[in-house]
Amino acid sequence: MEHPDARPGRGSRQSAAQTAQAAQSAQNVQDAQDAQDAQDAQDAQDAQNMQNVPAAAGEAARLGAFLRAARERLQPQDIGLPGGRRRRTRGLRREEVAALCAISPTWYTWIEQGRTRAVSAGTLDALAQGLRLAPAERAYLFRLAQRADPRHDAAGARTAGDAEDHAALVRMLRGPAYVLDAHWDVLAWNRAAARLFSPWLGQRGVVEPNLLRWVYLDALARSLIVDWEARAARLTAEYRADTARLRDDAEHRRRVDALCAQSPAFAQAWRSQQVLEREGGLRSFATPEGVQCYRQITLRVAAQDDVKVIVLRPWREPRGDPSGGGSGLAGSVGGG
């Protein structure tokens, strides 16, 4: 009896089918490679277009440029992928980064192309981890996006050494000086500040040591600060600008909501949506000894970008002195 495989034409038909299947597989591979080449070419063109991001391009474009640079520095081998021979762009591809960060390729592309600033803290956290960002790079990423880092507890990250440094810093200054954290809680102050703002800074516990709460809730603040209404409104606008990156922070929202409930004046100023950068300038206080005027200087602590030092330099009407007179440096960072 003849074996079935020995029938005429059977082998040739199988061979033809196998050949066709192999050809289709090769075509599929080629199509996939062509599509990837096209994506690589687009990535290269985008990188060329965004190589020099002007300041006017905005924060979203700078955020995208930073992510692109981080993506191009990370090599496929760094994440366990084969390097391949046909990559036309440096570093990882966009879809590889998206997969690493568990976000959609379309959303990552939008972020990198600077087409949105509405990037959540959770997405930024995923990007920082996926792109293997160093601590300084991670902090910069969140600053660009104006978001609070959910893994950074500013208060908890401080050490006893930090507190000693803050206290020592303001003690060296002759004029009123105090240190504020991200929420404008006072971390340290010197004797000159305690005298000027007594009893607020002279004895803790009367009112919690928060600058904004003191200004709005303590009746003594209204009598001490000259032109209180205008100063309080401006302070609120400066606080809004200074805490913009905390808009996703639960503690920040709790504090704002609480103060809105306790102070109609703050609630009105907060709802006005006014935003002002801290510019320093003249500050006047109605003390028992008479009106005292100061020039305010705001400084930032380099290693703790959420810490501010407020310095008040005694000032009097200049008499032929272009420097504005005054004596010594009285330090302070933050608000007031």
C-alpha positions as CSV (number, residue, x, y, z in Angstrom):
1,M,0.0,0.0,0.0
2,E,1.4,3.4,-1.0
3,H,2.3,5.7,1.9
4,P,0.3,8.9,2.0
5,D,3.3,11.1,1.9
6,A,4.4,9.5,-1.3
7,R,1.4,10.8,-3.2
8,P,2.4,12.9,-6.2
9,G,2.6,16.7,-5.5
10,R,2.1,16.4,-1.7
11,G,5.7,17.4,-0.9
12,S,5.7,20.3,-3.5
13,R,2.5,21.7,-2.0
14,Q,3.9,21.7,1.5
15,S,7.1,23.2,0.4
16,A,5.2,26.0,-1.4
17,A,3.1,26.7,1.7
18,Q,6.2,26.8,3.9
19,T,7.9,29.2,1.6
20,A,4.9,31.5,1.5
21,Q,4.7,31.4,5.3
22,A,8.4,32.2,5.7
23,A,8.0,35.1,3.2
24,Q,5.0,36.5,5.2
25,S,7.0,36.3,8.4
26,A,9.9,38.1,6.8
27,Q,7.6,40.8,5.5
28,N,6.0,41.2,9.0
29,V,9.5,41.6,10.5
30,Q,10.4,44.1,7.8
31,D,7.2,46.1,8.3
32,A,7.8,46.2,12.1
33,Q,11.4,47.3,11.5
34,D,10.3,49.9,9.0
35,A,7.7,51.2,11.5
36,Q,10.4,51.4,14.2
37,D,12.8,53.1,11.9
38,A,10.1,55.7,11.1
39,Q,9.6,56.2,14.9
40,D,13.3,56.5,15.4
41,A,13.5,59.1,12.7
42,Q,10.7,61.0,14.2
43,D,12.4,60.9,17.6
44,A,15.6,62.2,16.0
45,Q,13.7,65.0,14.3
46,D,11.9,66.0,17.6
47,A,15.3,66.0,19.4
48,Q,16.7,68.3,16.7
49,N,13.8,70.6,16.9
50,M,14.0,70.8,20.7
51,Q,17.7,70.9,21.1
52,N,17.7,74.5,22.2
53,V,14.6,75.3,24.2
54,P,14.3,79.1,24.6
55,A,13.0,80.4,28.0
56,A,9.9,81.7,26.3
57,A,9.0,78.2,25.3
58,G,7.7,77.7,28.8
59,E,8.0,75.2,31.6
60,A,6.3,72.4,29.6
61,A,8.9,72.6,26.9
62,R,11.8,72.6,29.4
63,L,10.3,69.6,31.2
64,G,10.1,67.8,27.9
65,A,13.7,68.6,27.0
66,F,14.9,67.4,30.4
67,L,13.0,64.0,29.9
68,R,14.3,63.6,26.4
69,A,17.9,64.1,27.6
70,A,17.4,61.6,30.4
71,R,15.9,59.1,27.9
72,E,18.8,59.5,25.5
73,R,21.4,58.9,28.3
74,L,19.8,55.6,29.3
75,Q,21.0,52.7,27.2
76,P,18.9,49.6,26.3
77,Q,21.5,47.4,28.1
78,D,20.9,49.4,31.3
79,I,17.4,48.0,31.6
80,G,18.1,44.5,30.2
81,L,17.2,45.0,26.6
82,P,19.4,44.1,23.6
83,G,21.1,47.1,22.0
84,G,20.2,46.1,18.4
85,R,22.0,47.3,15.3
86,R,19.4,49.5,13.6
87,R,18.7,52.1,16.3
88,R,18.8,55.5,14.8
89,T,18.3,57.5,18.1
90,R,20.4,57.6,21.2
91,G,19.3,55.8,24.3
92,L,15.8,54.4,24.8
93,R,12.8,54.7,22.5
94,R,9.7,56.5,23.8
95,E,7.6,53.4,23.9
96,E,10.4,51.7,26.0
97,V,10.3,54.5,28.5
98,A,6.5,54.4,28.6
99,A,6.6,50.6,29.3
100,L,9.2,51.1,32.1
101,C,7.0,53.8,33.7
102,A,3.7,52.0,33.2
103,I,2.2,54.9,31.3
104,S,0.8,55.0,27.7
105,P,3.3,55.8,24.9
106,T,0.9,58.6,23.7
107,W,0.9,60.3,27.1
108,Y,4.6,60.1,27.4
109,T,5.1,61.5,24.0
110,W,2.8,64.4,24.8
111,I,4.8,65.2,27.9
112,E,8.2,64.9,26.2
113,Q,7.0,67.1,23.3
114,G,6.0,69.8,25.8
115,R,2.3,69.6,24.9
116,T,1.1,69.5,28.5
117,R,2.0,70.7,32.0
118,A,-0.8,68.7,33.6
119,V,1.5,65.9,34.8
120,S,0.5,64.3,38.1
121,A,3.0,63.7,41.0
122,G,2.4,60.0,40.5
123,T,3.4,60.1,36.9
124,L,6.5,62.2,37.7
125,D,7.4,59.6,40.4
126,A,7.1,56.8,37.8
127,L,9.2,58.8,35.3
128,A,11.9,59.5,37.9
129,Q,12.1,55.8,38.8
130,G,11.9,54.5,35.2
131,L,14.6,56.9,33.9
132,R,16.8,56.1,36.9
133,L,17.1,59.7,37.9
134,A,19.6,60.7,40.6
135,P,18.2,62.5,43.7
136,A,19.2,65.9,42.4
137,E,17.7,65.1,38.9
138,R,14.5,63.9,40.6
139,A,14.2,67.1,42.6
140,Y,14.7,69.2,39.4
141,L,12.0,67.2,37.6
142,F,9.5,68.0,40.3
143,R,10.5,71.7,40.3
144,L,10.1,71.9,36.5
145,A,6.6,70.4,36.8
146,Q,5.8,72.5,39.9
147,R,4.7,69.5,41.9
148,A,5.5,68.3,45.4
149,D,7.5,65.1,45.5
150,P,5.4,62.5,47.3
151,R,8.5,60.7,48.5
152,H,10.0,63.9,50.0
153,D,8.9,64.7,53.5
154,A,10.5,68.1,53.9
155,A,9.9,68.3,57.7
156,G,10.9,64.7,58.4
157,A,14.0,64.9,56.2
158,R,15.5,67.6,58.4
159,T,18.0,66.6,61.1
160,A,19.0,68.0,64.4
161,G,22.1,69.4,62.6
162,D,19.9,71.3,60.3
163,A,18.0,72.9,63.2
164,E,21.3,73.9,64.8
165,D,22.5,75.4,61.5
166,H,19.3,77.4,61.1
167,A,19.6,78.8,64.7
168,A,23.3,79.6,64.3
169,L,22.7,81.4,61.0
170,V,20.1,83.8,62.4
171,R,22.1,84.4,65.6
172,M,25.0,85.8,63.5
173,L,22.7,88.5,62.2
174,R,22.2,91.8,64.1
175,G,18.8,92.7,62.8
176,P,15.5,90.7,62.9
177,A,15.9,87.3,61.1
178,Y,13.9,84.1,60.9
179,V,13.8,80.9,59.0
180,L,10.6,79.5,57.2
181,D,9.9,76.1,55.8
182,A,7.8,75.1,52.8
183,H,4.5,75.8,54.7
184,W,5.9,79.0,56.2
185,D,6.3,77.6,59.7
186,V,9.0,79.4,61.6
187,L,12.0,77.1,62.2
188,A,14.3,79.5,63.9
189,W,14.7,83.2,64.8
190,N,17.1,85.5,66.6
191,R,16.6,87.8,69.6
192,A,16.0,90.9,67.4
193,A,13.1,89.1,65.7
194,A,11.8,88.0,69.1
195,R,11.8,91.6,70.2
196,L,10.1,92.9,67.1
197,F,7.4,90.2,66.8
198,S,6.8,89.6,70.5
199,P,4.9,87.8,71.8
200,W,4.5,85.7,68.6
201,L,8.1,84.7,68.4
202,G,8.9,85.3,72.0
203,Q,6.8,82.5,73.4
204,R,5.7,79.5,71.4
205,G,2.2,78.1,72.1
206,V,0.3,81.4,72.0
207,V,-0.3,80.9,68.3
208,E,1.2,78.1,66.3
209,P,4.5,79.3,64.7
210,N,3.2,79.9,61.2
211,L,3.7,83.3,59.6
212,L,0.5,83.3,57.6
213,R,-1.7,82.2,60.5
214,W,-0.1,84.8,62.8
215,V,-0.8,87.6,60.3
216,Y,-4.4,86.7,59.8
217,L,-5.4,85.3,63.3
218,D,-3.5,87.4,65.8
219,A,-4.9,90.8,66.6
220,L,-1.5,92.0,67.6
221,A,-0.3,91.5,64.0
222,R,-3.0,93.9,62.7
223,S,-1.7,96.6,65.1
224,L,2.0,95.9,64.5
225,I,2.1,95.7,60.7
226,V,1.7,99.1,59.1
227,D,-1.0,99.1,56.3
228,W,-2.0,95.6,57.4
229,E,-4.7,95.0,54.8
230,A,-2.5,95.7,51.8
231,R,0.5,93.8,53.4
232,A,-1.7,90.7,54.2
233,A,-3.2,90.6,50.7
234,R,0.3,90.8,49.2
235,L,1.6,88.2,51.5
236,T,-1.1,85.8,50.5
237,A,-0.3,86.3,46.8
238,E,3.4,85.6,47.6
239,Y,2.4,82.5,49.5
240,R,0.4,81.2,46.6
241,A,3.4,81.6,44.3
242,D,5.8,80.1,46.7
243,T,3.7,77.0,47.4
244,A,2.5,76.3,43.8
245,R,4.4,73.0,43.7
246,L,2.5,71.9,46.8
247,R,-0.9,72.0,45.1
248,D,-1.1,68.2,45.3
249,D,0.1,68.1,48.9
250,A,-2.7,67.1,51.4
251,E,-1.1,69.0,54.3
252,H,-1.0,72.2,52.2
253,R,-4.6,71.9,51.2
254,R,-5.6,71.2,54.8
255,R,-3.8,74.3,56.0
256,V,-5.3,76.5,53.4
257,D,-8.8,75.2,54.0
258,A,-8.5,75.6,57.7
259,L,-7.3,79.2,57.4
260,C,-10.1,80.0,54.9
261,A,-12.6,78.8,57.5
262,Q,-11.0,80.8,60.3
263,S,-10.3,84.0,58.5
264,P,-12.8,85.6,56.0
265,A,-10.0,88.1,55.0
266,F,-7.7,85.3,54.1
267,A,-10.5,83.4,52.3
268,Q,-11.2,86.5,50.2
269,A,-7.5,87.1,49.4
270,W,-7.0,83.4,48.5
271,R,-10.0,83.4,46.2
272,S,-8.7,86.4,44.3
273,Q,-6.0,84.1,42.7
274,Q,-3.4,86.9,42.9
275,V,0.1,85.7,42.4
276,L,3.2,87.7,43.2
277,E,6.9,86.8,43.5
278,R,8.7,87.9,46.7
279,E,10.4,91.2,45.9
280,G,11.6,92.4,49.3
281,G,11.3,96.1,49.8
282,L,10.3,98.3,52.6
283,R,8.5,96.9,55.7
284,S,7.2,99.1,58.5
285,F,6.1,98.1,62.0
286,A,4.3,100.2,64.6
287,T,6.2,99.3,67.8
288,P,5.8,100.9,71.3
289,E,9.0,102.8,70.5
290,G,7.5,104.2,67.3
291,V,7.4,103.1,63.7
292,Q,10.4,101.0,62.7
293,C,11.3,100.5,59.0
294,Y,13.3,97.7,57.4
295,R,14.4,96.5,54.0
296,Q,13.5,92.9,53.6
297,I,15.8,90.4,52.0
298,T,14.8,86.8,51.2
299,L,17.4,84.1,50.9
300,R,17.2,80.4,50.0
301,V,19.2,77.6,51.7
302,A,21.1,75.8,48.9
303,A,20.8,72.3,50.1
304,Q,17.1,72.7,51.2
305,D,15.2,74.6,48.5
306,D,12.0,74.6,50.7
307,V,13.7,76.6,53.4
308,K,13.8,80.4,53.3
309,V,15.6,82.9,55.5
310,I,14.0,86.3,56.0
311,V,16.4,89.2,56.7
312,L,15.2,92.6,57.9
313,R,17.8,95.4,57.5
314,P,17.1,98.5,59.6
315,W,16.3,101.4,57.2
316,R,15.8,105.1,57.5
317,E,15.2,107.9,55.0
318,P,18.6,108.3,53.3
319,R,20.3,111.7,53.6
320,G,22.6,111.9,50.6
321,D,23.6,108.2,51.1
322,P,22.7,106.3,47.8
323,S,22.9,103.1,49.7
324,G,19.8,103.9,51.8
325,G,21.6,104.1,55.1
326,G,20.8,101.5,57.7
327,S,23.0,99.5,59.9
328,G,24.2,95.9,59.6
329,L,22.5,93.0,58.0
330,A,19.4,91.7,59.6
331,G,18.6,88.4,58.0
332,S,15.3,86.7,57.1
333,V,14.2,84.2,54.5
334,G,10.7,83.6,53.3
335,G,7.7,85.8,54.0
336,G,6.7,88.6,56.3
